[in-house]
C-alpha cells in the first residue's frame, strides 16, 4: 500500500535527510566558514544512509514488521547524529563573534519526528489488519 500516510512521512523524512543537508548550514566557525552536512564525509554518509533507509522502508509495505525494524534502525541513526551535533554545539564557543550555530542541527529532530509518525501509522495499519483477521 504505497498510498498510505506512512509513505508520505517516510518520503518527507528521506527528503529532509537527503536534500536539506545541501541547503541548510549547521554552523559558522570563527573564520566565517559555513559548515553544511556535505562538508564532512561522515555526516554526509550518515544523512544519506538515513535517507536510503527511509526509502527502503517505503517499499517494505508488504512486511510491516520489517518496515518497523528498519524505521527503528533509522531512529537510532538519527539519534546518534543528533547526539554528535549536541556534543559539537556544546564544545563550540557561545560568543557570536566566534561562532554561530545554524538551524541545520534540527534536521535529525525533524527526521525523528517524521519516522515516529510513520511508525505510529504502521502500528495502526497492523492493528487494522489483525482486527480484520479476527472477523474472518
BAVOVEX-852997 format. One record per residue: residue in three letters; x, y, z of N, C-alpha, C in turn. Coordinates in nm, 4 decimals, decimal comma. Each point is the difference from the previous one (the first is absolute). Layout:
% residues N
@type=ALA; n_px=X; n_py=Y; n_pz=Z; ca_px=X; ca_py=Y; ca_pz=Z; c_px=X; c_py=Y; c_pz=Z $
...
END
This chain:
% residues 136
@type=UNK; n_px=0,0829; n_py=-0,1177; n_pz=0,0000; ca_px=-0,0829; ca_py=0,1177; ca_pz=0,0000; c_px=0,0880; c_py=0,1250; c_pz=0,0000 $
@type=UNK; n_px=0,0475; n_py=0,0369; n_pz=-0,1135; ca_px=0,0886; ca_py=0,1145; ca_pz=-0,0094; c_px=-0,0744; c_py=0,1310; c_pz=0,0266 $
@type=UNK; n_px=-0,1297; n_py=0,0037; n_pz=-0,0126; ca_px=-0,0746; ca_py=0,1243; ca_pz=0,0163; c_px=-0,0346; c_py=0,0307; c_pz=0,1455 $
@type=UNK; n_px=0,0524; n_py=-0,0717; n_pz=0,0957; ca_px=-0,0318; ca_py=0,0227; ca_pz=0,1405; c_px=0,0743; c_py=0,1224; c_pz=0,0539 $
@type=UNK; n_px=-0,0448; n_py=0,0493; n_pz=0,1164; ca_px=0,0567; ca_py=0,1210; ca_pz=0,0592; c_px=0,1450; c_py=-0,0202; c_pz=0,0436 $
@type=UNK; n_px=0,0357; n_py=-0,1236; n_pz=0,0413; ca_px=0,1373; ca_py=-0,0229; ca_pz=0,0419; c_px=0,0967; c_py=0,0162; c_pz=-0,1156 $
@type=UNK; n_px=-0,0464; n_py=-0,0231; n_pz=-0,1215; ca_px=0,0846; ca_py=0,0211; ca_pz=-0,1167; c_px=0,0332; c_py=0,1473; c_pz=-0,0155 $
@type=UNK; n_px=-0,0968; n_py=0,0849; n_pz=0,0243; ca_px=0,0239; ca_py=0,1442; ca_pz=-0,0080; c_px=0,0981; c_py=0,0430; c_pz=0,1081 $
@type=UNK; n_px=-0,0186; n_py=-0,0503; n_pz=0,1212; ca_px=0,0925; ca_py=0,0338; ca_pz=0,1084; c_px=0,1419; c_py=-0,0461; c_pz=-0,0316 $
@type=UNK; n_px=0,0133; n_py=-0,1217; n_pz=-0,0482; ca_px=0,1329; ca_py=-0,0528; ca_pz=-0,0312; c_px=0,0631; c_py=0,0730; c_pz=-0,1178 $
@type=UNK; n_px=-0,0804; n_py=0,0376; n_pz=-0,0984; ca_px=0,0535; ca_py=0,0740; ca_pz=-0,1145; c_px=0,0478; c_py=0,1387; c_pz=0,0428 $
@type=UNK; n_px=-0,0759; n_py=0,0656; n_pz=0,0856; ca_px=0,0427; ca_py=0,1313; ca_pz=0,0498; c_px=0,1261; c_py=-0,0138; c_pz=0,0852 $
@type=UNK; n_px=0,0086; n_py=-0,1074; n_pz=0,0793; ca_px=0,1209; ca_py=-0,0240; ca_pz=0,0794; c_px=0,1206; c_py=-0,0227; c_pz=-0,0909 $
@type=UNK; n_px=-0,0204; n_py=-0,0715; n_pz=-0,1101; ca_px=0,1088; ca_py=-0,0212; ca_pz=-0,0952; c_px=0,0415; c_py=0,1322; c_pz=-0,0645 $
@type=UNK; n_px=-0,0967; n_py=0,0831; n_pz=-0,0327; ca_px=0,0329; ca_py=0,1309; ca_pz=-0,0571; c_px=0,0744; c_py=0,0884; c_pz=0,1001 $
@type=UNK; n_px=-0,0455; n_py=-0,0038; n_pz=0,1242; ca_px=0,0651; ca_py=0,0808; ca_pz=0,1031; c_px=0,1451; c_py=-0,0449; c_pz=0,0179 $
@type=UNK; n_px=0,0211; n_py=-0,1303; n_pz=0,0080; ca_px=0,1353; ca_py=-0,0510; ca_pz=0,0227; c_px=0,0874; c_py=0,0112; c_pz=-0,1244 $
@type=UNK; n_px=-0,0587; n_py=-0,0136; n_pz=-0,1171; ca_px=0,0795; ca_py=-0,0027; ca_pz=-0,1216; c_px=0,0195; c_py=0,1334; c_pz=-0,0680 $
@type=UNK; n_px=-0,0946; n_py=0,0920; n_pz=0,0166; ca_px=0,0061; ca_py=0,1255; ca_pz=-0,0747; c_px=0,0405; c_py=0,1177; c_pz=0,0877 $
@type=UNK; n_px=-0,0527; n_py=0,0070; n_pz=0,1205; ca_px=0,0282; ca_py=0,1167; ca_pz=0,0840; c_px=0,1462; c_py=0,0108; c_pz=0,0418 $
@type=UNK; n_px=0,0734; n_py=-0,1106; n_pz=-0,0026; ca_px=0,1410; ca_py=0,0104; ca_pz=0,0381; c_px=0,0796; c_py=0,0778; c_pz=-0,1038 $
@type=UNK; n_px=-0,0527; n_py=0,0147; n_pz=-0,1201; ca_px=0,0650; ca_py=0,0782; ca_pz=-0,1039; c_px=-0,0317; c_py=0,1483; c_pz=0,0132 $
@type=UNK; n_px=-0,1096; n_py=0,0326; n_pz=0,0665; ca_px=-0,0507; ca_py=0,1371; ca_pz=-0,0001; c_px=0,0262; c_py=0,0717; c_pz=0,1324 $
@type=UNK; n_px=-0,0308; n_py=-0,0660; n_pz=0,1098; ca_px=-0,0007; ca_py=0,0648; ca_pz=0,1317; c_px=0,1379; c_py=-0,0103; c_pz=0,0639 $
@type=UNK; n_px=0,0437; n_py=0,1104; n_pz=0,0603; ca_px=0,1297; ca_py=-0,0001; ca_pz=0,0680; c_px=-0,0146; c_py=-0,0509; c_pz=0,1427 $
@type=UNK; n_px=0,1031; n_py=-0,0706; n_pz=0,0457; ca_px=-0,0015; ca_py=-0,0546; ca_pz=0,1357; c_px=0,0637; c_py=0,0964; c_pz=0,0983 $
@type=UNK; n_px=0,1102; n_py=0,0585; n_pz=-0,0405; ca_px=0,0602; ca_py=0,1034; ca_pz=0,0827; c_px=0,0985; c_py=0,0797; c_pz=-0,0842 $
@type=UNK; n_px=0,0393; n_py=0,1155; n_pz=0,0539; ca_px=0,1017; ca_py=0,0839; ca_pz=-0,0624; c_px=0,1125; c_py=0,0115; c_pz=0,1010 $
@type=UNK; n_px=0,1198; n_py=-0,0364; n_pz=-0,0419; ca_px=0,1116; ca_py=0,0048; ca_pz=0,0943; c_px=0,0511; c_py=0,1427; c_pz=0,0159 $
@type=UNK; n_px=0,1030; n_py=0,0171; n_pz=0,0800; ca_px=0,0530; ca_py=0,1318; ca_pz=0,0326; c_px=0,0552; c_py=0,0749; c_pz=-0,1190 $
@type=UNK; n_px=0,0411; n_py=-0,0709; n_pz=-0,1046; ca_px=0,0558; ca_py=0,0651; ca_pz=-0,1184; c_px=-0,1057; c_py=0,0359; c_pz=-0,1026 $
@type=UNK; n_px=-0,1268; n_py=-0,0295; n_pz=0,0287; ca_px=-0,1083; ca_py=0,0328; ca_pz=-0,0915; c_px=-0,0301; c_py=-0,1086; c_pz=-0,1016 $
@type=UNK; n_px=0,0591; n_py=-0,1169; n_pz=0,0156; ca_px=-0,0263; ca_py=-0,1107; ca_pz=-0,0922; c_px=-0,1286; c_py=-0,0700; c_pz=0,0390 $
@type=UNK; n_px=-0,0898; n_py=-0,0164; n_pz=-0,0973; ca_px=-0,1246; ca_py=-0,0710; ca_pz=0,0259; c_px=0,0244; c_py=-0,1497; c_pz=-0,0081 $
@type=UNK; n_px=-0,0583; n_py=-0,0727; n_pz=0,0912; ca_px=0,0100; ca_py=-0,1460; ca_pz=-0,0009; c_px=-0,1377; c_py=-0,0560; c_pz=-0,0302 $
@type=UNK; n_px=-0,0106; n_py=-0,0696; n_pz=-0,1104; ca_px=-0,1232; ca_py=-0,0707; ca_pz=-0,0343; c_px=0,0291; c_py=-0,1490; c_pz=0,0076 $
@type=UNK; n_px=-0,1038; n_py=-0,0815; n_pz=-0,0039; ca_px=0,0156; ca_py=-0,1444; ca_pz=0,0207; c_px=0,0893; c_py=-0,0686; c_pz=-0,0995 $
@type=UNK; n_px=0,0105; n_py=0,0535; n_pz=-0,1223; ca_px=0,0809; ca_py=-0,0671; ca_pz=-0,1008; c_px=0,1484; c_py=0,0308; c_pz=0,0153 $
@type=UNK; n_px=0,0373; n_py=0,0918; n_pz=0,0893; ca_px=0,1406; ca_py=0,0340; ca_pz=0,0181; c_px=0,0790; c_py=-0,1092; c_pz=0,0701 $
@type=UNK; n_px=-0,0638; n_py=-0,0791; n_pz=0,0810; ca_px=0,0655; ca_py=-0,1106; ca_pz=0,0686; c_px=-0,0537; c_py=-0,1309; c_pz=-0,0563 $
@type=UNK; n_px=0,0908; n_py=-0,0876; n_pz=-0,0384; ca_px=-0,0443; ca_py=-0,1257; ca_pz=-0,0616; c_px=-0,0738; c_py=-0,0882; c_pz=0,1008 $
@type=UNK; n_px=0,0325; n_py=0,0084; n_pz=0,1287; ca_px=-0,0693; ca_py=-0,0788; ca_pz=0,1018; c_px=-0,1457; c_py=0,0436; c_pz=0,0116 $
@type=UNK; n_px=-0,0222; n_py=0,1310; n_pz=0,0152; ca_px=-0,1364; ca_py=0,0507; ca_pz=0,0114; c_px=-0,0780; c_py=-0,0253; c_pz=-0,1285 $
@type=UNK; n_px=0,0643; n_py=0,0241; n_pz=-0,1119; ca_px=-0,0658; ca_py=-0,0212; ca_pz=-0,1284; c_px=-0,0413; c_py=-0,1464; c_pz=-0,0159 $
@type=UNK; n_px=0,0892; n_py=-0,0908; n_pz=0,0366; ca_px=-0,0302; ca_py=-0,1426; ca_pz=-0,0100; c_px=-0,1138; c_py=-0,0417; c_pz=0,0906 $
@type=UNK; n_px=-0,0033; n_py=0,0532; n_pz=0,1211; ca_px=-0,1070; ca_py=-0,0350; ca_pz=0,0935; c_px=-0,1342; c_py=0,0538; c_pz=-0,0489 $
@type=UNK; n_px=-0,0020; n_py=0,1212; n_pz=-0,0507; ca_px=-0,1257; ca_py=0,0558; ca_pz=-0,0500; c_px=-0,0483; c_py=-0,0733; c_pz=-0,1247 $
@type=UNK; n_px=0,0912; n_py=-0,0362; n_pz=-0,0879; ca_px=-0,0400; ca_py=-0,0751; ca_pz=-0,1192; c_px=-0,0499; c_py=-0,1387; c_pz=0,0401 $
@type=UNK; n_px=0,0659; n_py=-0,0636; n_pz=0,0969; ca_px=-0,0461; ca_py=-0,1294; ca_pz=0,0492; c_px=-0,1398; c_py=0,0109; c_pz=0,0621 $
@type=UNK; n_px=-0,0250; n_py=0,1079; n_pz=0,0714; ca_px=-0,1324; ca_py=0,0221; ca_pz=0,0576; c_px=-0,1050; c_py=0,0171; c_pz=-0,1100 $
@type=UNK; n_px=0,0339; n_py=0,0743; n_pz=-0,1045; ca_px=-0,0936; ca_py=0,0190; ca_pz=-0,1109; c_px=-0,0257; c_py=-0,1316; c_pz=-0,0728 $
@type=UNK; n_px=0,1048; n_py=-0,0794; n_pz=-0,0192; ca_px=-0,0149; ca_py=-0,1291; ca_pz=-0,0677; c_px=-0,0846; c_py=-0,0956; c_pz=0,0837 $
@type=UNK; n_px=0,0208; n_py=-0,0007; n_pz=0,1317; ca_px=-0,0822; ca_py=-0,0854; ca_pz=0,0862; c_px=-0,1465; c_py=0,0408; c_pz=-0,0044 $
@type=UNK; n_px=-0,0264; n_py=0,1291; n_pz=-0,0086; ca_px=-0,1387; ca_py=0,0453; ca_pz=-0,0109; c_px=-0,0615; c_py=-0,0456; c_pz=-0,1317 $
@type=UNK; n_px=0,0766; n_py=0,0088; n_pz=-0,1075; ca_px=-0,0514; ca_py=-0,0448; ca_pz=-0,1295; c_px=-0,0192; c_py=-0,1510; c_pz=-0,0045 $
@type=UNK; n_px=0,0898; n_py=-0,0739; n_pz=0,0632; ca_px=-0,0152; ca_py=-0,1459; ca_pz=0,0066; c_px=-0,1254; c_py=-0,0361; c_pz=0,0785 $
@type=UNK; n_px=-0,0239; n_py=0,0714; n_pz=0,1093; ca_px=-0,1173; ca_py=-0,0278; ca_pz=0,0835; c_px=-0,1296; c_py=0,0258; c_pz=-0,0758 $
@type=UNK; n_px=0,0021; n_py=0,0934; n_pz=-0,0936; ca_px=-0,1207; ca_py=0,0264; ca_pz=-0,0790; c_px=-0,0412; c_py=-0,1245; c_pz=-0,0771 $
@type=UNK; n_px=0,0976; n_py=-0,0686; n_pz=-0,0579; ca_px=-0,0309; ca_py=-0,1147; ca_pz=-0,0854; c_px=-0,0113; c_py=-0,1319; c_pz=0,0763 $
@type=UNK; n_px=0,0059; n_py=0,0063; n_pz=0,1321; ca_px=-0,0228; ca_py=-0,1190; ca_pz=0,0822; c_px=-0,1430; c_py=-0,0023; c_pz=0,0531 $
@type=UNK; n_px=-0,0928; n_py=0,0576; n_pz=-0,0738; ca_px=-0,1374; ca_py=0,0117; ca_pz=0,0478; c_px=-0,0692; c_py=-0,1346; c_pz=0,0153 $
@type=UNK; n_px=0,0477; n_py=-0,1033; n_pz=-0,0668; ca_px=-0,0630; ca_py=-0,1317; ca_pz=0,0132; c_px=0,0406; c_py=-0,0691; c_pz=0,1296 $
@type=UNK; n_px=0,1145; n_py=0,0344; n_pz=0,0517; ca_px=0,0509; ca_py=-0,0595; ca_pz=0,1237; c_px=0,0098; c_py=0,1118; c_pz=0,1049 $
@type=UNK; n_px=-0,1081; n_py=0,0226; n_pz=0,0704; ca_px=-0,0058; ca_py=0,1121; ca_pz=0,0935; c_px=0,0954; c_py=-0,0167; c_pz=0,1179 $
@type=UNK; n_px=0,0249; n_py=-0,1221; n_pz=0,0429; ca_px=0,0936; ca_py=-0,0223; ca_pz=0,1109; c_px=0,1414; c_py=0,0422; c_pz=-0,0393 $
@type=UNK; n_px=0,0425; n_py=-0,0396; n_pz=-0,1196; ca_px=0,1331; ca_py=0,0381; ca_pz=-0,0478; c_px=0,0074; c_py=0,1507; c_pz=-0,0247 $
@type=UNK; n_px=-0,1086; n_py=0,0572; n_pz=-0,0451; ca_px=-0,0056; ca_py=0,1442; ca_pz=-0,0213; c_px=0,0206; c_py=0,0738; c_pz=0,1323 $
@type=UNK; n_px=-0,0609; n_py=-0,0500; n_pz=0,1054; ca_px=0,0174; ca_py=0,0605; ca_pz=0,1321; c_px=0,1431; c_py=-0,0143; c_pz=0,0492 $
@type=UNK; n_px=0,0614; n_py=-0,1151; n_pz=-0,0247; ca_px=0,1390; ca_py=-0,0219; ca_pz=0,0418; c_px=0,0940; c_py=0,0947; c_pz=-0,0739 $
@type=UNK; n_px=-0,0208; n_py=0,0179; n_pz=-0,1287; ca_px=0,0836; ca_py=0,0917; ca_pz=-0,0780; c_px=-0,0188; c_py=0,1433; c_pz=0,0500 $
@type=UNK; n_px=-0,1218; n_py=0,0346; n_pz=0,0340; ca_px=-0,0248; ca_py=0,1343; ca_pz=0,0537; c_px=0,0669; c_py=0,0196; c_pz=0,1356 $
@type=UNK; n_px=-0,0002; n_py=-0,1026; n_pz=0,0831; ca_px=0,0681; ca_py=0,0112; ca_pz=0,1298; c_px=0,1505; c_py=0,0140; c_pz=-0,0170 $
@type=UNK; n_px=0,0558; n_py=-0,0702; n_pz=-0,0972; ca_px=0,1419; ca_py=0,0151; ca_pz=-0,0306; c_px=0,0287; c_py=0,1422; c_pz=-0,0472 $
@type=UNK; n_px=-0,0892; n_py=0,0528; n_pz=-0,0807; ca_px=0,0138; ca_py=0,1373; ca_pz=-0,0469; c_px=-0,0114; c_py=0,0983; c_pz=0,1164 $
@type=UNK; n_px=-0,0875; n_py=-0,0288; n_pz=0,0951; ca_px=-0,0109; ca_py=0,0842; ca_pz=0,1200; c_px=0,1303; c_py=0,0014; c_pz=0,0793 $
@type=UNK; n_px=0,0586; n_py=-0,1173; n_pz=0,0177; ca_px=0,1276; ca_py=-0,0074; ca_pz=0,0723; c_px=0,1089; c_py=0,0780; c_pz=-0,0720 $
@type=UNK; n_px=0,0022; n_py=-0,0093; n_pz=-0,1312; ca_px=0,0985; ca_py=0,0732; ca_pz=-0,0787; c_px=-0,0184; c_py=0,1507; c_pz=0,0160 $
@type=UNK; n_px=-0,1240; n_py=0,0442; n_pz=-0,0038; ca_px=-0,0271; ca_py=0,1433; ca_pz=0,0181; c_px=0,0268; c_py=0,0458; c_pz=0,1428 $
@type=UNK; n_px=-0,0272; n_py=-0,0844; n_pz=0,0984; ca_px=0,0341; ca_py=0,0356; ca_pz=0,1379; c_px=0,1509; c_py=0,0100; c_pz=0,0188 $
@type=UNK; n_px=0,0750; n_py=-0,0860; n_pz=-0,0675; ca_px=0,1461; ca_py=0,0065; ca_pz=0,0067; c_px=0,0501; c_py=0,1316; c_pz=-0,0570 $
@type=UNK; n_px=-0,0480; n_py=0,0362; n_pz=-0,1178; ca_px=0,0469; ca_py=0,1245; ca_pz=-0,0613; c_px=-0,0461; c_py=0,1210; c_pz=0,0799 $
@type=UNK; n_px=-0,1173; n_py=-0,0083; n_pz=0,0612; ca_px=-0,0459; ca_py=0,1084; ca_pz=0,0862; c_px=0,0916; c_py=0,0141; c_pz=0,1217 $
@type=UNK; n_px=0,0390; n_py=-0,1121; n_pz=0,0582; ca_px=0,0929; ca_py=0,0035; ca_pz=0,1122; c_px=0,1347; c_py=0,0596; c_pz=-0,0387 $
@type=UNK; n_px=0,0474; n_py=-0,0331; n_pz=-0,1179; ca_px=0,1266; ca_py=0,0571; ca_pz=-0,0476; c_px=-0,0131; c_py=0,1507; c_pz=-0,0160 $
@type=UNK; n_px=-0,1128; n_py=0,0449; n_pz=-0,0553; ca_px=-0,0204; ca_py=0,1436; ca_pz=-0,0180; c_px=-0,0147; c_py=0,0723; c_pz=0,1334 $
@type=UNK; n_px=-0,0681; n_py=-0,0593; n_pz=0,0947; ca_px=-0,0139; ca_py=0,0628; ca_pz=0,1321; c_px=0,1372; c_py=0,0098; c_pz=0,0668 $
@type=UNK; n_px=0,0780; n_py=-0,1069; n_pz=-0,0074; ca_px=0,1346; ca_py=0,0036; ca_pz=0,0571; c_px=0,0842; c_py=0,1075; c_pz=-0,0675 $
@type=UNK; n_px=-0,0086; n_py=0,0051; n_pz=-0,1316; ca_px=0,0782; ca_py=0,0972; ca_pz=-0,0752; c_px=-0,0429; c_py=0,1428; c_pz=0,0325 $
@type=UNK; n_px=-0,1299; n_py=0,0234; n_pz=0,0163; ca_px=-0,0462; ca_py=0,1349; ca_pz=0,0310; c_px=0,0358; c_py=0,0402; c_pz=0,1431 $
@type=UNK; n_px=0,0072; n_py=-0,0977; n_pz=0,0907; ca_px=0,0413; ca_py=0,0325; ca_pz=0,1368; c_px=0,1487; c_py=0,0301; c_pz=0,0094 $
@type=UNK; n_px=0,0780; n_py=-0,0550; n_pz=-0,0901; ca_px=0,1435; ca_py=0,0243; ca_pz=0,0004; c_px=0,0376; c_py=0,1290; c_pz=-0,0719 $
@type=UNK; n_px=-0,0948; n_py=0,0567; n_pz=-0,0771; ca_px=0,0269; ca_py=0,1256; ca_pz=-0,0696; c_px=-0,0141; c_py=0,1154; c_pz=0,0971 $
@type=UNK; n_px=0,0690; n_py=0,1066; n_pz=-0,0294; ca_px=-0,0107; ca_py=0,1190; ca_pz=0,0813; c_px=-0,1366; c_py=0,0631; c_pz=-0,0213 $
@type=UNK; n_px=-0,0530; n_py=0,0636; n_pz=0,1009; ca_px=-0,1333; ca_py=0,0581; ca_pz=-0,0089; c_px=-0,0026; c_py=0,1426; c_pz=-0,0500 $
@type=UNK; n_px=0,1145; n_py=0,0608; n_pz=-0,0187; ca_px=0,0021; ca_py=0,1390; ca_pz=-0,0427; c_px=-0,0340; c_py=0,0103; c_pz=-0,1483 $
@type=UNK; n_px=-0,0786; n_py=0,1003; n_pz=-0,0337; ca_px=-0,0404; ca_py=0,0146; ca_pz=-0,1398; c_px=0,1155; c_py=0,0445; c_pz=-0,0884 $
@type=UNK; n_px=0,0995; n_py=0,0650; n_pz=0,0571; ca_px=0,1146; ca_py=0,0421; ca_pz=-0,0802; c_px=0,0871; c_py=-0,1195; c_pz=-0,0379 $
@type=UNK; n_px=-0,0089; n_py=-0,1058; n_pz=0,0764; ca_px=0,0844; ca_py=-0,1163; ca_pz=-0,0249; c_px=-0,0701; c_py=-0,1018; c_pz=-0,0878 $
@type=UNK; n_px=-0,1235; n_py=-0,0324; n_pz=0,0305; ca_px=-0,0700; ca_py=-0,1027; ca_pz=-0,0769; c_px=-0,1504; c_py=0,0221; c_pz=0,0079 $
@type=UNK; n_px=-0,0693; n_py=-0,0539; n_pz=-0,0981; ca_px=-0,1456; ca_py=0,0047; ca_pz=-0,0021; c_px=-0,0522; c_py=-0,1399; c_pz=-0,0241 $
@type=UNK; n_px=-0,0977; n_py=-0,0368; n_pz=0,0787; ca_px=-0,0619; ca_py=-0,1306; ca_pz=-0,0191; c_px=-0,1166; c_py=0,0162; c_pz=-0,0956 $
@type=UNK; n_px=-0,0075; n_py=-0,0860; n_pz=-0,1004; ca_px=-0,1033; ca_py=0,0128; ca_pz=-0,1026; c_px=-0,1217; c_py=-0,0858; c_pz=0,0299 $
@type=UNK; n_px=-0,0996; n_py=0,0170; n_pz=-0,0835; ca_px=-0,1249; ca_py=-0,0728; ca_pz=0,0160; c_px=0,0120; c_py=-0,1440; c_pz=-0,0497 $
@type=UNK; n_px=0,1058; n_py=-0,0327; n_pz=-0,0679; ca_px=0,0188; ca_py=-0,1339; ca_pz=-0,0545; c_px=0,0109; c_py=-0,1084; c_pz=0,1054 $
@type=UNK; n_px=0,0253; n_py=0,0380; n_pz=0,1229; ca_px=0,0083; ca_py=-0,0999; ca_pz=0,1064; c_px=-0,1370; c_py=-0,0571; c_pz=0,0356 $
@type=UNK; n_px=-0,1060; n_py=0,0598; n_pz=-0,0521; ca_px=-0,1346; ca_py=-0,0508; ca_pz=0,0252; c_px=-0,0461; c_py=-0,1006; c_pz=-0,1042 $
@type=UNK; n_px=0,0824; n_py=-0,0249; n_pz=-0,1009; ca_px=-0,0364; ca_py=-0,0973; ca_pz=-0,1033; c_px=-0,0214; c_py=-0,1388; c_pz=0,0592 $
@type=UNK; n_px=0,0885; n_py=-0,0507; n_pz=0,0866; ca_px=-0,0266; ca_py=-0,1322; ca_pz=0,0587; c_px=-0,1271; c_py=-0,0025; c_pz=0,0849 $
@type=UNK; n_px=-0,0318; n_py=0,1099; n_pz=0,0680; ca_px=-0,1215; ca_py=0,0044; ca_pz=0,0815; c_px=-0,1232; c_py=-0,0099; c_pz=-0,0891 $
@type=UNK; n_px=0,0001; n_py=0,0732; n_pz=-0,1100; ca_px=-0,1123; ca_py=-0,0056; ca_pz=-0,0933; c_px=-0,0141; c_py=-0,1393; c_pz=-0,0599 $
@type=UNK; n_px=0,1117; n_py=-0,0607; n_pz=-0,0324; ca_px=-0,0026; ca_py=-0,1358; ca_pz=-0,0548; c_px=-0,0514; c_py=-0,1003; c_pz=0,1035 $
@type=UNK; n_px=0,0407; n_py=0,0150; n_pz=0,1246; ca_px=-0,0464; ca_py=-0,0890; ca_pz=0,1066; c_px=-0,1510; c_py=0,0121; c_pz=0,0178 $
@type=UNK; n_px=-0,0508; n_py=0,1216; n_pz=-0,0008; ca_px=-0,1445; ca_py=0,0205; ca_pz=0,0163; c_px=-0,0763; c_py=-0,0662; c_pz=-0,1141 $
@type=UNK; n_px=0,0481; n_py=0,0163; n_pz=-0,1215; ca_px=-0,0684; ca_py=-0,0597; ca_pz=-0,1149; c_px=0,0039; c_py=-0,1525; c_pz=0,0045 $
@type=UNK; n_px=0,1104; n_py=-0,0569; n_pz=0,0425; ca_px=0,0109; ca_py=-0,1462; ca_pz=0,0080; c_px=-0,0889; c_py=-0,0546; c_pz=0,1115 $
@type=UNK; n_px=-0,0091; n_py=0,0716; n_pz=0,1108; ca_px=-0,0893; ca_py=-0,0428; ca_pz=0,1082; c_px=-0,1454; c_py=0,0035; c_pz=-0,0469 $
@type=UNK; n_px=-0,0371; n_py=0,1028; n_pz=-0,0744; ca_px=-0,1355; ca_py=0,0074; ca_pz=-0,0544; c_px=-0,0258; c_py=-0,1145; c_pz=-0,0987 $
@type=UNK; n_px=0,1004; n_py=-0,0335; n_pz=-0,0794; ca_px=-0,0144; ca_py=-0,1129; ca_pz=-0,0929; c_px=-0,0173; c_py=-0,1305; c_pz=0,0765 $
@type=UNK; n_px=0,0779; n_py=-0,0201; n_pz=0,1055; ca_px=-0,0145; ca_py=-0,1221; ca_pz=0,0805; c_px=-0,1377; c_py=-0,0078; c_pz=0,0649 $
@type=UNK; n_px=-0,0510; n_py=0,1129; n_pz=0,0429; ca_px=-0,1334; ca_py=0,0019; ca_pz=0,0593; c_px=-0,1054; c_py=-0,0405; c_pz=-0,1037 $
@type=UNK; n_px=0,0133; n_py=0,0480; n_pz=-0,1220; ca_px=-0,0942; ca_py=-0,0354; ca_pz=-0,1060; c_px=0,0145; c_py=-0,1476; c_pz=-0,0398 $
@type=UNK; n_px=0,1213; n_py=-0,0512; n_pz=0,0012; ca_px=0,0230; ca_py=-0,1423; ca_pz=-0,0307; c_px=-0,0650; c_py=-0,0870; c_pz=0,1068 $
@type=UNK; n_px=0,0165; n_py=0,0388; n_pz=0,1260; ca_px=-0,0613; ca_py=-0,0738; ca_pz=0,1103; c_px=-0,1527; c_py=0,0017; c_pz=-0,0124 $
@type=UNK; n_px=-0,0551; n_py=0,1130; n_pz=-0,0407; ca_px=-0,1441; ca_py=0,0113; ca_pz=-0,0183; c_px=-0,0469; c_py=-0,0920; c_pz=-0,1132 $
@type=UNK; n_px=0,0759; n_py=-0,0071; n_pz=-0,1082; ca_px=-0,0329; ca_py=-0,0920; ca_pz=-0,1095; c_px=0,0055; c_py=-0,1452; c_pz=0,0458 $
@type=UNK; n_px=0,1004; n_py=-0,0311; n_pz=0,0792; ca_px=0,0150; ca_py=-0,1371; ca_pz=0,0503; c_px=-0,1190; c_py=-0,0387; c_pz=0,0863 $
@type=UNK; n_px=-0,0451; n_py=0,0905; n_pz=0,0842; ca_px=-0,1168; ca_py=-0,0279; ca_pz=0,0835; c_px=-0,1259; c_py=-0,0148; c_pz=-0,0841 $
@type=UNK; n_px=-0,0107; n_py=0,0775; n_pz=-0,1061; ca_px=-0,1149; ca_py=-0,0111; ca_pz=-0,0896; c_px=-0,0023; c_py=-0,1353; c_pz=-0,0703 $
@type=UNK; n_px=0,1154; n_py=-0,0473; n_pz=-0,0438; ca_px=0,0083; ca_py=-0,1304; ca_pz=-0,0662; c_px=-0,0320; c_py=-0,1118; c_pz=0,0989 $
@type=UNK; n_px=0,0503; n_py=0,0113; n_pz=0,1219; ca_px=-0,0288; ca_py=-0,1028; ca_pz=0,1004; c_px=-0,1476; c_py=-0,0035; c_pz=0,0358 $
@type=UNK; n_px=-0,0631; n_py=0,1148; n_pz=0,0067; ca_px=-0,1444; ca_py=0,0014; ca_pz=0,0311; c_px=-0,0808; c_py=-0,0551; c_pz=-0,1154 $
@type=UNK; n_px=0,0439; n_py=0,0197; n_pz=-0,1214; ca_px=-0,0703; ca_py=-0,0564; ca_pz=-0,1159; c_px=0,0178; c_py=-0,1524; c_pz=-0,0046 $
@type=UNK; n_px=0,1160; n_py=-0,0479; n_pz=0,0446; ca_px=0,0231; ca_py=-0,1451; ca_pz=0,0033; c_px=-0,0871; c_py=-0,0669; c_pz=0,1051 $
@type=UNK; n_px=-0,0289; n_py=0,0687; n_pz=0,1063; ca_px=-0,0853; ca_py=-0,0562; ca_pz=0,1049; c_px=-0,1426; c_py=-0,0191; c_pz=-0,0482 $
@type=UNK; n_px=-0,0435; n_py=0,0860; n_pz=-0,0883; ca_px=-0,1373; ca_py=-0,0062; ca_pz=-0,0487; c_px=-0,0221; c_py=-0,1141; c_pz=-0,0988 $
@type=UNK; n_px=0,1056; n_py=-0,0476; n_pz=-0,0622; ca_px=-0,0155; ca_py=-0,1053; ca_pz=-0,1012; c_px=-0,0352; c_py=-0,1268; c_pz=0,0642 $
END
